[in-house]
Amino acid sequence: MFSKVLISDDLGSINQGVRTVLDGLGITNVTQVQYCDDAYLKIKSAYQNAEPFHLLITDLSFKSDHRAQRYASGEDLVKQLKQEYPDLKVIVYSVEDRLQKVRTLIQTHKADAYVCKGRNGLKEIDAAINTVYGGGIYISQQVEHALSSNSNLEINDYDIELLQQLSNGLSQDEISNFLKSNAIAPSSLSSVEKHLNKLRIQFKANNAIHLVAIVKDLGLI
């Protein structure tokens, strides 16, 4: 079993709940932090001192405060750590249940497990730890179809942003202006029209309202 674990979550109650699960598994060398930057620095320092952490359990969303952060989200943290320390096992523990987010974290950033917070979250953390320790990948049941072949869609973060703004009721022209104001490229009206048309064809949607309904049903937004 893992002998050295880091928990990263800005809610102390969540950290304590996960700590209880670890205690039940006989894991006592546990460090808790509430900032992604602290998690990164502790893991980096531990590797430099030849006393590495074996498992990171992290949330995705961290509330901003007066302290500036290099890594503002758990996704940023996971992405960077897996690039530098690919052997580090990572379990994401989050309320986020969008399939695209799960897919990105597991397939692109190489997280080892994705557990949805909820009534059975701590039980699933226990199962995820055992699965990951055995070399497997664990995904909560409500989002497990994120990796199914039927969900293997050609869609990226830019497409997700377009769909999100479309669901907010913005017109194509307003979406173009939104992208420009947020320095998201491509932002031209023609690019927005082209990408949304591609998405309508891809999802076999009759119109924008139908497209939004389909992607919401799929958990993409």
Protein Blocks (a to p, Z undefined) as FASTA:
>chain_A
ZZbdcdddfbfklmmmmmmmmmmnopabdcddfbfklmmmmmmmmmmnopacfbdcddfb
dcddfbdcfblbfklmmmmmmmmmmmbccddddfblcfklmmmmmmmnopabdcdedfkl
mmmmmmmmmmmmnopacddfklmmmmgmklmccddfklmmmmmmmmnopafklmmmmmmm
nopacfbfklmmmmmmmmmmmnopablmlmmmmmmmnopZZ
